[in-house]
Amino acid sequence: MTFWFVWIAACSTSSPVGAHGEIPSLVLKDALACASHVDCVLSCTHDGSCCDAPCGCDQARSRAAEEALLAHRTSVCREGDFQCPDVTCPPGTTDRVARCVEGKCAVVDRSRPPE
């Protein structure tokens, strides 16, 4: 089913971007795989959206996966085709970082010592 959706979106003459920035997801194999902390990034990019996370970066993924998502988003999202939703964010988010934990990128509180 996903193949047909992506194929239809790619062949359509109209924009594949929804009114609120929805786009076809880019399913990435091993998006969390890492060997060390430097392989991981804290990401504001949401797969399937032209809009960043509204209340801060909340996802960890590999640098390679982040680069692929950003390239996908750049190729699909065109300013003016969508409007990101307005969101009221709660105060006091924790200070988070991306770290490699047991071979997978994860979001952890910055106060947690590296393993």
C-alpha positions in Angstrom: 0.0 0.0 0.0 2.8 2.4 0.8 4.4 1.8 -2.6 1.3 2.9 -4.4 0.8 6.0 -2.2 4.4 7.1 -2.8 4.1 6.3 -6.5 0.9 8.3 -6.8 2.4 11.3 -4.9 5.5 11.2 -7.0 3.6 11.1 -10.3 1.0 13.7 -9.4 1.2 17.1 -10.9 -0.1 18.7 -7.8 1.9 19.1 -4.6 2.1 16.0 -2.4 2.1 18.3 0.7 -1.0 18.4 2.9 -2.4 21.7 4.2 -0.5 21.3 7.5 2.7 20.1 6.0 2.0 16.3 5.8 4.2 14.5 3.2 4.8 10.8 2.4 7.0 9.2 5.0 10.5 8.2 4.2 10.9 4.8 5.8 14.5 4.5 6.9 16.1 1.1 7.7 18.4 1.4 10.7 17.5 5.0 11.4 18.6 4.5 15.0 21.8 2.5 14.4 25.0 3.9 16.0 28.4 2.8 17.1 29.2 5.9 19.3 27.6 9.1 20.6 28.9 11.1 17.6 26.7 9.0 15.3 23.5 10.4 16.9 21.7 13.7 16.6 18.8 15.2 18.4 16.3 15.9 15.7 13.5 18.4 15.3 12.7 16.8 11.9 9.5 14.6 11.8 9.3 12.0 9.2 6.1 12.6 7.2 6.0 16.4 7.8 7.4 19.6 6.4 7.1 21.1 9.9 9.6 20.8 12.7 8.7 19.5 16.1 6.7 22.4 17.6 8.0 22.1 21.2 11.6 21.4 20.7 13.7 18.6 19.3 12.4 15.3 20.7 13.7 12.5 18.5 17.1 10.8 18.3 18.3 9.3 15.1 21.5 8.6 13.2 23.3 11.4 11.4 22.8 9.5 8.1 19.1 9.1 8.7 18.7 12.8 9.6 20.5 13.8 6.4 18.2 11.6 4.3 15.1 13.0 6.0 16.3 16.6 5.4 17.1 15.8 1.7 13.7 14.2 1.3 12.0 17.2 2.9 13.9 19.7 0.8 12.9 17.9 -2.4 9.2 17.8 -1.5 8.3 20.8 0.7 7.9 24.2 -1.0 7.3 27.3 1.1 3.8 28.5 0.6 2.3 25.0 -0.1 1.5 24.5 3.6 1.2 26.1 7.0 2.6 24.5 10.1 0.1 24.3 13.0 0.3 26.8 15.8 1.0 24.9 19.1 1.2 26.1 22.7 4.1 24.3 24.3 4.3 23.5 28.0 7.1 25.4 29.9 10.1 23.6 31.4 11.3 21.1 28.9 14.2 19.0 30.1 17.7 19.5 28.6 18.0 16.6 26.3 20.7 15.1 24.1 21.1 12.2 21.6 23.4 9.4 22.7 24.2 6.0 21.5 22.8 3.5 24.0 23.4 -0.2 23.2 23.8 0.4 19.5 20.7 2.6 19.1 20.4 6.4 19.2 18.2 7.5 22.1 17.1 10.8 23.7 18.5 11.1 27.2 18.5 13.9 29.8 21.8 15.8 29.6 22.5 15.3 33.3 22.8 11.5 32.7 26.6 10.7 32.3 27.7 9.1 29.1 28.0 5.3 29.1 
